Amino acid sequence: MTETPLVSIGMPVFNSEKTLAPAIRSILNQTYRDWELLIVDDGSTDRSLQIAQGFRDARIRVIAGGERRGIAVRLNQLVAAGRGKYFARMDGDDIAFPARIERQVSHLEAHPEIDLLGAAVIVFRNDGSLAGRMPVEQSHAAICARPCSGFYLPHPTWMGRRAWFARHGYDESASGAEDQHLLFRTYPTSRFACLSEILLGYREDRRSLKRMLARRHVFLRALLRHAMENRMYGIAARLLVTQVAKAGADVLNLVFGIRRMRNRLLEVDDATRETWADMWRMGEDTKAGSP
């Protein structure tokens, strides 16, 4: 490890004691080694902080945040605390594939025009079973084709230049919808891309209607404010219509079971299933022990 690692991986944590250890181990198992992992605890009331502090690796730095301040505040804190050229997102309940950091670093080094890079993800449940693969777009134009509807760039896979994150910052009033809000604010002047290779397992055991509607409300309120401040009145109208329609689709999907009203997950290929099975089995073998 160098004193100034190339990649700073930021992991905000809140009450993640049941999922945190596998998430951290998936970073320790990366094929790429020149990184630092910054974990900030956002006022957890469970054992999250103790679990994070139990990992004895010089590349891991743990910040005891104290009070609950929200994920956007913590992400800005992590960006500021990082030392790397690149900053990567990682959540405390997801699992990174071993080649994630290596593949993304290689792509960003070869394509300096890209500001923010994502990757394809599989969705898994708490028991390790796979629900499917999220659809993603690869080019900036495709990712940003319908900005009022959202951007297909899975936030737990983000990696970009830390200077880009520092320059734009997360809107701390948009916690809960901070990632989509950041994309909406920056897509006209930035360049995004997404790798088609699956590099992360995204945990989603149950979709909560209350949580989804709350996030849509935060997202819509923050973006309407941004649009109105910049006199983007047409965009504001489209945002309002689109997000109200999406909220209605959420209700139809989660209350009445109409699956056509949500983005469908794709099939996972056999090779990825085998890789995931090995990763999950390894995680289960070590889960009961100490870090």
Contacts in CASP RR format, 6 or more apart in sequence:
PFRMAT RR
TARGET T0000
AUTHOR 0000-0000-0000
METHOD contacts of the structure
MODEL  1
MTETPLVSIGMPVFNSEKTLAPAIRSILNQTYRDWELLIVDDGSTDRSLQ
IAQGFRDARIRVIAGGERRGIAVRLNQLVAAGRGKYFARMDGDDIAFPAR
IERQVSHLEAHPEIDLLGAAVIVFRNDGSLAGRMPVEQSHAAICARPCSG
FYLPHPTWMGRRAWFARHGYDESASGAEDQHLLFRTYPTSRFACLSEILL
GYREDRRSLKRMLARRHVFLRALLRHAMENRMYGIAARLLVTQVAKAGAD
VLNLVFGIRRMRNRLLEVDDATRETWADMWRMGEDTKAGSP
1 33 0 8 1.000
1 34 0 8 1.000
1 36 0 8 1.000
1 58 0 8 1.000
1 59 0 8 1.000
2 34 0 8 1.000
3 83 0 8 1.000
4 83 0 8 1.000
4 84 0 8 1.000
5 34 0 8 1.000
5 35 0 8 1.000
5 36 0 8 1.000
5 59 0 8 1.000
5 83 0 8 1.000
5 84 0 8 1.000
6 34 0 8 1.000
6 35 0 8 1.000
6 84 0 8 1.000
6 85 0 8 1.000
6 86 0 8 1.000
6 105 0 8 1.000
7 32 0 8 1.000
7 34 0 8 1.000
7 35 0 8 1.000
7 36 0 8 1.000
7 84 0 8 1.000
7 85 0 8 1.000
7 86 0 8 1.000
7 87 0 8 1.000
7 88 0 8 1.000
7 101 0 8 1.000
7 105 0 8 1.000
7 159 0 8 1.000
8 35 0 8 1.000
8 36 0 8 1.000
8 38 0 8 1.000
8 78 0 8 1.000
8 81 0 8 1.000
8 82 0 8 1.000
8 83 0 8 1.000
8 84 0 8 1.000
8 86 0 8 1.000
8 87 0 8 1.000
8 88 0 8 1.000
8 162 0 8 1.000
9 27 0 8 1.000
9 35 0 8 1.000
9 36 0 8 1.000
9 37 0 8 1.000
9 38 0 8 1.000
9 87 0 8 1.000
9 88 0 8 1.000
9 89 0 8 1.000
9 90 0 8 1.000
9 101 0 8 1.000
10 37 0 8 1.000
10 38 0 8 1.000
10 39 0 8 1.000
10 40 0 8 1.000
10 75 0 8 1.000
10 78 0 8 1.000
10 82 0 8 1.000
10 87 0 8 1.000
10 88 0 8 1.000
10 89 0 8 1.000
10 90 0 8 1.000
11 23 0 8 1.000
11 24 0 8 1.000
11 37 0 8 1.000
11 38 0 8 1.000
11 39 0 8 1.000
11 40 0 8 1.000
11 78 0 8 1.000
11 90 0 8 1.000
11 91 0 8 1.000
11 92 0 8 1.000
12 40 0 8 1.000
12 42 0 8 1.000
12 70 0 8 1.000
12 71 0 8 1.000
12 74 0 8 1.000
12 75 0 8 1.000
12 78 0 8 1.000
12 91 0 8 1.000
12 92 0 8 1.000
13 20 0 8 1.000
13 39 0 8 1.000
13 40 0 8 1.000
13 41 0 8 1.000
13 42 0 8 1.000
13 44 0 8 1.000
13 48 0 8 1.000
13 49 0 8 1.000
13 52 0 8 1.000
13 92 0 8 1.000
14 41 0 8 1.000
14 42 0 8 1.000
14 43 0 8 1.000
14 44 0 8 1.000
14 48 0 8 1.000
14 68 0 8 1.000
14 70 0 8 1.000
14 71 0 8 1.000
15 44 0 8 1.000
15 45 0 8 1.000
15 46 0 8 1.000
15 48 0 8 1.000
16 23 0 8 1.000
16 44 0 8 1.000
16 46 0 8 1.000
16 48 0 8 1.000
16 92 0 8 1.000
16 93 0 8 1.000
17 44 0 8 1.000
17 46 0 8 1.000
17 47 0 8 1.000
17 48 0 8 1.000
17 51 0 8 1.000
19 92 0 8 1.000
19 93 0 8 1.000
19 203 0 8 1.000
20 48 0 8 1.000
20 51 0 8 1.000
20 52 0 8 1.000
20 92 0 8 1.000
20 93 0 8 1.000
21 51 0 8 1.000
21 286 0 8 1.000
21 287 0 8 1.000
21 291 0 8 1.000
22 95 0 8 1.000
22 283 0 8 1.000
22 287 0 8 1.000
23 90 0 8 1.000
23 91 0 8 1.000
23 92 0 8 1.000
23 93 0 8 1.000
23 94 0 8 1.000
23 95 0 8 1.000
23 96 0 8 1.000
24 37 0 8 1.000
24 39 0 8 1.000
24 52 0 8 1.000
24 55 0 8 1.000
24 60 0 8 1.000
24 92 0 8 1.000
24 291 0 8 1.000
25 283 0 8 1.000
25 286 0 8 1.000
26 94 0 8 1.000
26 95 0 8 1.000
26 96 0 8 1.000
26 97 0 8 1.000
26 98 0 8 1.000
26 279 0 8 1.000
27 35 0 8 1.000
27 37 0 8 1.000
27 90 0 8 1.000
27 96 0 8 1.000
27 101 0 8 1.000
28 55 0 8 1.000
28 57 0 8 1.000
29 98 0 8 1.000
30 96 0 8 1.000
30 98 0 8 1.000
30 99 0 8 1.000
30 100 0 8 1.000
30 101 0 8 1.000
30 102 0 8 1.000
31 98 0 8 1.000
31 99 0 8 1.000
31 101 0 8 1.000
31 102 0 8 1.000
32 99 0 8 1.000
32 101 0 8 1.000
32 102 0 8 1.000
32 105 0 8 1.000
35 59 0 8 1.000
35 88 0 8 1.000
35 101 0 8 1.000
36 59 0 8 1.000
36 60 0 8 1.000
36 61 0 8 1.000
36 82 0 8 1.000
36 83 0 8 1.000
36 84 0 8 1.000
37 57 0 8 1.000
37 59 0 8 1.000
37 60 0 8 1.000
37 61 0 8 1.000
37 90 0 8 1.000
38 61 0 8 1.000
38 63 0 8 1.000
38 78 0 8 1.000
38 81 0 8 1.000
38 82 0 8 1.000
39 52 0 8 1.000
39 60 0 8 1.000
39 61 0 8 1.000
39 62 0 8 1.000
39 63 0 8 1.000
40 62 0 8 1.000
40 63 0 8 1.000
40 65 0 8 1.000
40 74 0 8 1.000
40 77 0 8 1.000
40 78 0 8 1.000
40 81 0 8 1.000
41 48 0 8 1.000
41 49 0 8 1.000
41 52 0 8 1.000
41 62 0 8 1.000
41 63 0 8 1.000
41 64 0 8 1.000
41 65 0 8 1.000
41 66 0 8 1.000
42 65 0 8 1.000
42 66 0 8 1.000
42 68 0 8 1.000
42 69 0 8 1.000
42 70 0 8 1.000
42 71 0 8 1.000
42 74 0 8 1.000
43 49 0 8 1.000
43 65 0 8 1.000
43 66 0 8 1.000
43 67 0 8 1.000
43 68 0 8 1.000
43 69 0 8 1.000
49 62 0 8 1.000
49 64 0 8 1.000
51 291 0 8 1.000
52 60 0 8 1.000
52 62 0 8 1.000
53 62 0 8 1.000
54 290 0 8 1.000
54 291 0 8 1.000
55 291 0 8 1.000
56 291 0 8 1.000
61 81 0 8 1.000
63 77 0 8 1.000
63 81 0 8 1.000
65 74 0 8 1.000
70 172 0 8 1.000
70 175 0 8 1.000
71 175 0 8 1.000
71 176 0 8 1.000
71 178 0 8 1.000
72 170 0 8 1.000
72 171 0 8 1.000
72 172 0 8 1.000
72 173 0 8 1.000
72 174 0 8 1.000
72 175 0 8 1.000
72 176 0 8 1.000
72 178 0 8 1.000
73 170 0 8 1.000
73 172 0 8 1.000
73 175 0 8 1.000
75 89 0 8 1.000
75 170 0 8 1.000
75 178 0 8 1.000
76 169 0 8 1.000
76 170 0 8 1.000
76 172 0 8 1.000
78 87 0 8 1.000
79 87 0 8 1.000
79 162 0 8 1.000
79 165 0 8 1.000
79 166 0 8 1.000
79 169 0 8 1.000
80 166 0 8 1.000
82 162 0 8 1.000
84 162 0 8 1.000
85 161 0 8 1.000
85 162 0 8 1.000
86 104 0 8 1.000
86 105 0 8 1.000
86 108 0 8 1.000
86 159 0 8 1.000
86 160 0 8 1.000
86 161 0 8 1.000
86 162 0 8 1.000
87 159 0 8 1.000
87 160 0 8 1.000
87 161 0 8 1.000
87 162 0 8 1.000
87 165 0 8 1.000
88 101 0 8 1.000
88 104 0 8 1.000
88 158 0 8 1.000
88 159 0 8 1.000
88 160 0 8 1.000
89 155 0 8 1.000
89 156 0 8 1.000
89 157 0 8 1.000
89 158 0 8 1.000
89 159 0 8 1.000
90 96 0 8 1.000
90 156 0 8 1.000
91 156 0 8 1.000
93 203 0 8 1.000
94 156 0 8 1.000
94 200 0 8 1.000
94 201 0 8 1.000
94 202 0 8 1.000
94 203 0 8 1.000
95 124 0 8 1.000
95 200 0 8 1.000
95 201 0 8 1.000
95 203 0 8 1.000
95 279 0 8 1.000
96 199 0 8 1.000
96 200 0 8 1.000
96 201 0 8 1.000
97 198 0 8 1.000
97 199 0 8 1.000
97 200 0 8 1.000
97 201 0 8 1.000
97 275 0 8 1.000
97 279 0 8 1.000
98 279 0 8 1.000
99 199 0 8 1.000
100 119 0 8 1.000
100 157 0 8 1.000
100 199 0 8 1.000
100 200 0 8 1.000
101 159 0 8 1.000
103 119 0 8 1.000
103 195 0 8 1.000
103 197 0 8 1.000
103 199 0 8 1.000
104 117 0 8 1.000
104 118 0 8 1.000
104 119 0 8 1.000
104 157 0 8 1.000
104 159 0 8 1.000
104 195 0 8 1.000
104 199 0 8 1.000
105 159 0 8 1.000
107 114 0 8 1.000
107 117 0 8 1.000
107 193 0 8 1.000
107 195 0 8 1.000
108 114 0 8 1.000
108 117 0 8 1.000
108 159 0 8 1.000
108 160 0 8 1.000
108 161 0 8 1.000
111 193 0 8 1.000
113 191 0 8 1.000
114 160 0 8 1.000
114 191 0 8 1.000
114 192 0 8 1.000
114 193 0 8 1.000
115 160 0 8 1.000
115 161 0 8 1.000
115 164 0 8 1.000
115 186 0 8 1.000
115 190 0 8 1.000
115 191 0 8 1.000
115 192 0 8 1.000
116 153 0 8 1.000
116 158 0 8 1.000
116 159 0 8 1.000
116 160 0 8 1.000
116 164 0 8 1.000
116 183 0 8 1.000
116 186 0 8 1.000
116 190 0 8 1.000
116 191 0 8 1.000
116 192 0 8 1.000
116 193 0 8 1.000
117 158 0 8 1.000
117 159 0 8 1.000
117 160 0 8 1.000
117 192 0 8 1.000
117 193 0 8 1.000
117 194 0 8 1.000
117 195 0 8 1.000
118 136 0 8 1.000
118 153 0 8 1.000
118 154 0 8 1.000
118 157 0 8 1.000
118 158 0 8 1.000
118 159 0 8 1.000
118 192 0 8 1.000
118 193 0 8 1.000
118 194 0 8 1.000
118 195 0 8 1.000
119 136 0 8 1.000
119 154 0 8 1.000
119 157 0 8 1.000
119 194 0 8 1.000
119 195 0 8 1.000
119 197 0 8 1.000
119 198 0 8 1.000
119 199 0 8 1.000
119 200 0 8 1.000
120 133 0 8 1.000
120 134 0 8 1.000
120 136 0 8 1.000
120 154 0 8 1.000
120 157 0 8 1.000
120 194 0 8 1.000
120 195 0 8 1.000
120 196 0 8 1.000
120 197 0 8 1.000
120 198 0 8 1.000
120 199 0 8 1.000
121 133 0 8 1.000
121 134 0 8 1.000
121 136 0 8 1.000
121 154 0 8 1.000
121 156 0 8 1.000
121 157 0 8 1.000
121 198 0 8 1.000
121 199 0 8 1.000
121 200 0 8 1.000
121 201 0 8 1.000
121 202 0 8 1.000
122 130 0 8 1.000
122 132 0 8 1.000
122 133 0 8 1.000
122 134 0 8 1.000
122 198 0 8 1.000
122 200 0 8 1.000
122 201 0 8 1.000
122 202 0 8 1.000
122 268 0 8 1.000
122 272 0 8 1.000
122 276 0 8 1.000
123 130 0 8 1.000
123 131 0 8 1.000
123 132 0 8 1.000
123 133 0 8 1.000
123 134 0 8 1.000
123 201 0 8 1.000
123 202 0 8 1.000
123 203 0 8 1.000
123 204 0 8 1.000
123 265 0 8 1.000
124 130 0 8 1.000
124 131 0 8 1.000
124 201 0 8 1.000
124 202 0 8 1.000
124 203 0 8 1.000
124 204 0 8 1.000
124 276 0 8 1.000
124 280 0 8 1.000
125 131 0 8 1.000
125 203 0 8 1.000
125 204 0 8 1.000
125 205 0 8 1.000
126 203 0 8 1.000
126 205 0 8 1.000
128 280 0 8 1.000
130 268 0 8 1.000
130 273 0 8 1.000
130 276 0 8 1.000
131 204 0 8 1.000
131 265 0 8 1.000
132 265 0 8 1.000
132 266 0 8 1.000
132 267 0 8 1.000
132 268 0 8 1.000
133 198 0 8 1.000
133 265 0 8 1.000
133 266 0 8 1.000
133 267 0 8 1.000
133 268 0 8 1.000
133 272 0 8 1.000
134 152 0 8 1.000
134 154 0 8 1.000
134 202 0 8 1.000
134 263 0 8 1.000
134 265 0 8 1.000
134 266 0 8 1.000
135 152 0 8 1.000
135 263 0 8 1.000
135 264 0 8 1.000
135 265 0 8 1.000
135 266 0 8 1.000
136 152 0 8 1.000
136 153 0 8 1.000
136 154 0 8 1.000
136 194 0 8 1.000
136 196 0 8 1.000
137 143 0 8 1.000
137 145 0 8 1.000
137 152 0 8 1.000
137 153 0 8 1.000
137 194 0 8 1.000
138 193 0 8 1.000
138 194 0 8 1.000
138 195 0 8 1.000
138 196 0 8 1.000
139 193 0 8 1.000
140 187 0 8 1.000
140 191 0 8 1.000
140 192 0 8 1.000
140 193 0 8 1.000
142 152 0 8 1.000
143 151 0 8 1.000
143 152 0 8 1.000
143 153 0 8 1.000
143 187 0 8 1.000
143 192 0 8 1.000
143 193 0 8 1.000
143 194 0 8 1.000
144 151 0 8 1.000
144 183 0 8 1.000
144 187 0 8 1.000
144 192 0 8 1.000
147 183 0 8 1.000
147 184 0 8 1.000
147 187 0 8 1.000
147 235 0 8 1.000
148 235 0 8 1.000
148 238 0 8 1.000
148 239 0 8 1.000
148 242 0 8 1.000
148 243 0 8 1.000
149 242 0 8 1.000
149 246 0 8 1.000
150 180 0 8 1.000
150 183 0 8 1.000
150 184 0 8 1.000
151 180 0 8 1.000
151 183 0 8 1.000
151 184 0 8 1.000
151 187 0 8 1.000
151 192 0 8 1.000
152 194 0 8 1.000
153 183 0 8 1.000
153 192 0 8 1.000
153 194 0 8 1.000
154 194 0 8 1.000
154 200 0 8 1.000
154 202 0 8 1.000
155 179 0 8 1.000
155 180 0 8 1.000
156 200 0 8 1.000
156 202 0 8 1.000
157 194 0 8 1.000
157 199 0 8 1.000
157 200 0 8 1.000
158 179 0 8 1.000
164 190 0 8 1.000
168 182 0 8 1.000
168 185 0 8 1.000
168 186 0 8 1.000
168 190 0 8 1.000
169 182 0 8 1.000
170 178 0 8 1.000
170 181 0 8 1.000
170 182 0 8 1.000
171 178 0 8 1.000
171 181 0 8 1.000
171 182 0 8 1.000
171 185 0 8 1.000
171 222 0 8 1.000
173 222 0 8 1.000
174 181 0 8 1.000
174 218 0 8 1.000
174 219 0 8 1.000
174 222 0 8 1.000
175 218 0 8 1.000
176 214 0 8 1.000
176 215 0 8 1.000
176 218 0 8 1.000
176 219 0 8 1.000
177 215 0 8 1.000
177 216 0 8 1.000
177 218 0 8 1.000
177 219 0 8 1.000
177 222 0 8 1.000
180 219 0 8 1.000
181 219 0 8 1.000
181 222 0 8 1.000
181 223 0 8 1.000
181 226 0 8 1.000
183 192 0 8 1.000
184 223 0 8 1.000
184 226 0 8 1.000
185 226 0 8 1.000
198 268 0 8 1.000
198 272 0 8 1.000
201 276 0 8 1.000
207 254 0 8 1.000
209 250 0 8 1.000
209 251 0 8 1.000
209 254 0 8 1.000
209 255 0 8 1.000
212 250 0 8 1.000
212 254 0 8 1.000
213 247 0 8 1.000
213 250 0 8 1.000
216 243 0 8 1.000
216 246 0 8 1.000
216 247 0 8 1.000
216 250 0 8 1.000
219 243 0 8 1.000
220 239 0 8 1.000
220 240 0 8 1.000
220 243 0 8 1.000
223 239 0 8 1.000
224 236 0 8 1.000
224 239 0 8 1.000
224 240 0 8 1.000
226 232 0 8 1.000
227 233 0 8 1.000
227 234 0 8 1.000
227 235 0 8 1.000
227 236 0 8 1.000
227 239 0 8 1.000
228 236 0 8 1.000
248 261 0 8 1.000
249 261 0 8 1.000
249 262 0 8 1.000
250 261 0 8 1.000
250 262 0 8 1.000
252 258 0 8 1.000
252 261 0 8 1.000
253 259 0 8 1.000
253 261 0 8 1.000
253 262 0 8 1.000
268 276 0 8 1.000
END
